[in-house]
Amino acid sequence: MKLQQLRYIVEVLNHNLNVSATAESLFTSQPGISKQVRMLEDELGIQVFGRSGKHLTHVTPAGKEVIDIAQQILAKVESIKAVAKEHTLPDQGKLNIATTHTQARYALPPVIGGFIEKYPKVTLHMHQGSPQQISEAASRGDADFAIATEAMHLYGDLVMLPCYHWNRSIIVKPDHPLAQLDRKLAVEDIAKYSIVTYVFGFTGRSELDRAFSACGLEPKIVFTATDADVLKTYVRLGLGVGVLATMAVDPKLDHDLVALDASHLFESSTTKIGFRKGAFLRSYMYDFIHRFAPHLTKDVVERANLLRNQDEIDAMFASFDLPVM
């Protein structure tokens, strides 16, 4: 059994059983991968993949168990390499972050700016996607950190640490009736108008749906997007009122819009940062986490990483007073 064979079966799964795409991503040949997979199966005496002719069709039950262990082995190999680099090249390396557009556009720039200034020899790569894409990237090892708010059930194999709470604002043009209200907004006020907001599963969208449902109402959502700047463009066009993360409103750039506080209407959301359980974190990785969430010191992160499950982690942070953005 070779590490190369384990890497091949893991990557075949990551590429939806497409051996040709796997070969291209690994800069090798399709026959070479097929041969190594067959050799591994012959050695183990099981089929990792089911087949129809020359095509792989599914992962067998035994194959799933083998691939799960292979992923753990490959993760440990990467940790061994990281330990060595921590001693030989402590200020050099790479950092891959998977997150949503809102985090990448509004929360991360000052953090990344200071990080790059301190670690000019660390290459940083940002991957934007849906909660599912973010969790998959971190689980595969394509991302060192996952930063997300929604769909925490997708991150069961990651250590997810709370960073900050945030809420929403209602965005309208200055001449909109909601901008003329002399009292706090109510859900019923917003329900009168068409709504422009995030795609379901992004940036706290579920809190909007819950708030409307609690009032026996259904939001009239006419346009959705993952990009807050796109949403603001359509608010300017008069398509509807915007329900956006407050952090996405820039007083200077959005001076032609009015932002109305809606924190009393919706439950706050919590952004978390996560990494694979048992992963070896480089010194600059601890520094990045601390820059993004100052209460997440190296000692706190290490203690959380030793806990058995996410419930214990959540209990550990129950007494923490998280910042609000």
For each residue, the residues with C-beta under 8 A, 3 or more apart:
1: 5 6 40 43 44
2: 5 6 36 40
3: 6 7 73 74 77
4: 7 8 36
5: 1 2 8 9 36 37 39 40
6: 1 2 3 9 10 40 70 73 74
7: 3 4 10 11 26 70 74
8: 4 5 11 12 22 26 33 36 37 40
9: 5 6 12 13 37 40 48 49 63 66 67 70
10: 6 7 13 14 67 70 71 74 140
11: 7 8 14 15 22 25 26
12: 8 9 15 17 18 19 22 33 37 49 56
13: 9 10 16 17 59 67
14: 10 11 22 140
15: 11 12 18 19 21 22 25
16: 13 21
17: 12 13 49 55 56 57 58 59
18: 12 15 21 22
19: 12 15 22 23 30 33 34 56
20: 23 24 30
21: 15 16 18 24 25
22: 8 11 12 14 15 18 19 25 26 30 33
23: 19 20 26 28 29 30 32 33
24: 20 21 27
25: 11 15 21 22
26: 7 8 11 22 23 33
27: 24
28: 23 32 33
29: 23 32 33
30: 19 20 22 23 33 34
31: 34 35
32: 23 28 29 35 36
33: 8 12 19 22 23 26 28 29 30 36 37
34: 19 30 31 37 38
35: 31 32 38 39
36: 2 4 5 8 32 33 39 40
37: 5 8 9 12 33 34 40 41 48 49
38: 34 35 41 42
39: 5 35 36 42 43
40: 1 2 5 6 8 9 36 37 43 44 48
41: 37 38 44 45 46 47 48 49
42: 38 39 45
43: 1 39 40
44: 1 40 41 48 66
45: 41 42
46: 41 60 62 63 66
47: 41 50 51 60 62 63
48: 9 37 40 41 44 59 60 62 63 66 67
49: 9 12 17 37 41 56 57 58 59 60 63
50: 47 56 57 58 59 60
51: 47 54 55 56 57
52: 55 57
53:
54: 51
55: 17 51 52
56: 12 17 19 49 50 51
57: 17 49 50 51 52
58: 17 49 50
59: 13 17 48 49 50 63 64 67
60: 46 47 48 49 50 63 64
61: 64 65
62: 46 47 48 65 66
63: 9 46 47 48 49 59 60 66 67
64: 59 60 61 67 68
65: 61 62 68 69
66: 9 44 46 48 62 63 69 70
67: 9 10 13 48 59 63 64 70 71
68: 64 65 71 72
69: 65 66 72 73
70: 6 7 9 10 66 67 73 74
71: 10 67 68 74 75 140 141
72: 68 69 75 76
73: 3 6 69 70 76 77
74: 3 6 7 10 70 71 77 78 141
75: 71 72 78 79 141 276 278 279
76: 72 73 79 80
77: 3 73 74 80 81
78: 74 75 81 82 141
79: 75 76 82 83 278 279 280
80: 76 77 83 84
81: 77 78 84 85
82: 78 79 85 86 93 280 282
83: 79 80 86 87 280
84: 80 81 87 88
85: 81 82 88 89 90 92 93 282
86: 82 83 89 90 280 282 283
87: 83 84 90
88: 84 85
89: 85 86 92 93
90: 85 86 87 282 283 284
91: 119 121 122 284
92: 85 89 121 122
93: 82 85 89 121 122 123 282 284
94: 122 123 124 125
95: 122 123 124 125 144 145 284 285 288
96: 124 125 127 137 142 143 144 145
97: 108 124 125 126 127 143 144 145 147
98: 127 128 129 133 134 137 138 142 143 145 146 147
99: 103 104 108 126 127 128 134 146 147 148
100: 103 104 128 129 130 131 134 147 148 149 202 203 226
101: 104 105 128 226 227 228
102: 105 106 107 202 203 228 245 247 248
103: 99 100 106 107 108 147 148 271
104: 99 100 101 107 108 126 128
105: 101 102 108 109 227 228 229 248
106: 102 103 109 228 245 247 248
107: 102 103 104 111 147 247 271 292 325
108: 97 99 103 104 105 111 112 126 147 292
109: 105 106 112 113
110: 113 114
111: 107 108 114 115 288 291 292
112: 108 109 115 116 124
113: 109 110 116 117
114: 110 111 117 118 291
115: 111 112 118 119 122 124 284 287 288 291
116: 112 113 119 120 122 124
117: 113 114 120
118: 114 115 287
119: 91 115 116 122 284 287
120: 116 117
121: 91 92 93
122: 91 92 93 94 95 115 116 119 284
123: 93 94 95
124: 94 95 96 97 112 115 116
125: 94 95 96 97
126: 97 99 104 108
127: 96 97 98 99 133 134 137 142 143
128: 98 99 100 101 104
129: 98 100 132 133 134 137
130: 100 133 134 201 202 226
131: 100 134 135 148 150 151 154 201 202
132: 129 135 136 151 154 201
133: 98 127 129 130 136 137
134: 98 99 100 127 129 130 131 137 138 143 146 147 148
135: 131 132 138 139 146 148 151 154 155 158
136: 132 133 139 140
137: 96 98 127 129 133 134 140 142 143 146
138: 98 134 135 141 142 143 144 145 146 155 158 274 275 276
139: 135 136 157 158 276
140: 10 14 71 136 137
141: 71 74 75 78 138 276
142: 96 98 127 137 138
143: 96 97 98 127 134 137 138 146
144: 95 96 97 138 275 279 285
145: 95 96 97 98 138 273 274 275 285 288 289
146: 98 99 134 135 137 138 143 155 158 160 273 274 275
147: 97 98 99 100 103 107 108 134 163 271 272 273 274 292
148: 99 100 103 131 134 135 151 152 155 271 272 274
149: 100 166 203 204 269 270 271 272
150: 131 201 202 203 204 205 206 269
151: 131 132 135 148 154 155 201
152: 148 155 160 272 310
153: 156
154: 131 132 135 151
155: 135 138 146 148 151 152 158 160 272 274
156: 153 310
157: 139 276 277
158: 135 138 139 146 155 274 275 276 277
159: 274 275 276 277 304 305 310 313
160: 146 152 155 272 273 274 310 313
161: 272 273 274 289 293 296 301 304 313 317
162: 270 271 272 293 314 317 320 322
163: 147 270 271 272 273 292 293 296 322
164: 270 271 293 322 323 324 325
165: 268 269 270 271 322 323 324 325
166: 149 204 245 246 247 268 269 270 271 324 325
167: 245 246 262 263 266 268 269 324
168: 204 207 208 243 244 245 246 262 263 265 266
169: 243 244 245 246 249 259 260 261 262
170: 178 185 190 241 242 243 259 260 262
171: 231 232 235 241 242 243 244 249 254 257 258 259 260
172: 176 178 179 235 241 242 257 258 260
173: 176 179 235 236 238 256 257 258
174: 179 256 257 258
175: 179
176: 172 173 179 180 241 258
177: 180 181
178: 170 172 181 185 189 190 193 241 260
179: 172 173 174 175 176 258 260
180: 176 177
181: 177 178 185 189 260
182:
183:
184: 261 264
185: 170 178 181 189 190 260 261 262 264 265
186: 189 190 265
187: 190 191 211 212 214 215 217 265
188: 191 192 215 217
189: 178 181 185 186 192
190: 170 178 185 186 187 193 195 219 241 243 262 265
191: 187 188 212 215 217 218 219 220
192: 188 189
193: 178 190 220 240 241
194: 220 221 222 239 240 241
195: 190 219 220 221 222 240 241 242 243
196: 221 222 223 224 231 234 235 239 240 241 242 243
197: 205 208 219 221 224 231 242 243 244
198: 202 203 204 205 224 225 226 228 231 243 244
199: 202 205 224 225 226
200: 205 206 209 224
201: 130 131 132 150 151 205 206
202: 100 102 130 131 150 198 199 205 226
203: 100 102 149 150 198 226 228 245 269
204: 149 150 166 168 198 207 208 245 266 269
205: 150 197 198 199 200 201 202 208 209
206: 150 200 201 209 210
207: 168 204 210 211 266 267 269
208: 168 197 204 205 211 212 219 243 266
209: 200 205 206 212 213 219
210: 206 207 213 214 266 267
211: 187 207 208 214 215 265 266 267
212: 187 191 208 209 215 217 218 219
213: 209 210 216 217 218
214: 187 210 211
215: 187 188 191 211 212
216: 213
217: 187 188 191 212 213
218: 191 212 213
219: 190 191 195 197 208 209 212
220: 191 193 194 195 240
221: 194 195 196 197 224
222: 194 195 196 239 240
223: 196 231 234 239 240
224: 196 197 198 199 200 221
225: 198 199 230 231 234
226: 100 101 130 198 199 202 203 230
227: 101 105 230 231
228: 101 102 105 106 198 203 231 232 244 245 248
229: 105 232 233 248
230: 225 226 227 233 234
231: 171 196 197 198 223 225 227 228 234 235 242 244
232: 171 228 229 235 236 242 244 248 254 257
233: 229 230 236 237
234: 196 223 225 230 231 237 239 240 242
235: 171 172 173 196 231 232 238 239 240 241 242 257
236: 173 232 233 256 257
237: 233 234
238: 173 235
239: 194 196 222 223 234 235
240: 193 194 195 196 220 222 223 234 235
241: 170 171 172 176 178 190 193 194 195 196 235
242: 170 171 172 195 196 197 231 232 234 235
243: 168 169 170 171 190 195 196 197 198 208 262
244: 168 169 171 197 198 228 231 232 248 249
245: 102 106 166 167 168 169 203 204 228 248
246: 166 167 168 169 249 259 261 263 325
247: 102 106 107 166 325
248: 102 105 106 228 229 232 244 245
249: 169 171 244 246 254 257 259
250: 253 254
251: 254 255
252: 255
253: 250
254: 171 232 249 250 251 257 259
255: 251 252
256: 173 174 236
257: 171 172 173 174 232 235 236 249 254
258: 171 172 173 174 176 179
259: 169 170 171 246 249 254
260: 169 170 171 172 178 179 181 185
261: 169 184 185 246 264
262: 167 168 169 170 185 190 243 265 266
263: 167 168 246 266 268
264: 184 185 261
265: 168 185 186 187 190 211 262
266: 167 168 204 207 208 210 211 262 263
267: 207 210 211
268: 165 166 167 263 324
269: 149 150 165 166 167 203 204 207
270: 149 162 163 164 165 166 322
271: 103 107 147 148 149 162 163 164 165 166
272: 147 148 149 152 155 160 161 162 163
273: 145 146 147 160 161 163 289 292 293 296
274: 138 145 146 147 148 155 158 159 160 161
275: 138 144 145 146 158 159 279 281 285
276: 75 138 139 141 157 158 159 279
277: 157 158 159 305
278: 75 79 305
279: 75 79 144 275 276
280: 79 82 83 86
281: 275 285 286 289 301
282: 82 85 86 90 93 285 286
283: 86 90 286 287
284: 90 91 93 95 115 119 122 287 288
285: 95 144 145 275 281 282 288 289
286: 281 282 283 289 290 298 301
287: 115 118 119 283 284 290 291
288: 95 111 115 145 284 285 291 292
289: 145 161 273 281 285 286 292 293 296 301
290: 286 287 293 294 296 297 298
291: 111 114 115 287 288 294
292: 107 108 111 147 163 273 288 289 296
293: 161 162 163 164 273 289 290 296 323
294: 290 291 323
295: 300 320 322 323
296: 161 163 273 289 290 292 293 300 301
297: 290 300 301
298: 286 290 301 302
299: 302 303
300: 295 296 297 303 304
301: 161 281 286 289 296 297 298 304 305
302: 298 299 305 306
303: 299 300 306 307 316
304: 159 161 300 301 307 313 316 317
305: 159 277 278 301 302
306: 302 303
307: 303 304 312 313 316
308: 312
309: 312 313
310: 152 156 159 160 313 314
311: 314 315
312: 307 308 309 315 316
313: 159 160 161 304 307 309 310 316 317
314: 162 310 311 317 318
315: 311 312 318
316: 303 304 307 312 313
317: 161 162 304 313 314 320 322
318: 314 315
319:
320: 162 295 317
321:
322: 162 163 164 165 270 295 317
323: 164 165 293 294 295
324: 164 165 166 167 268
325: 107 164 165 166 246 247
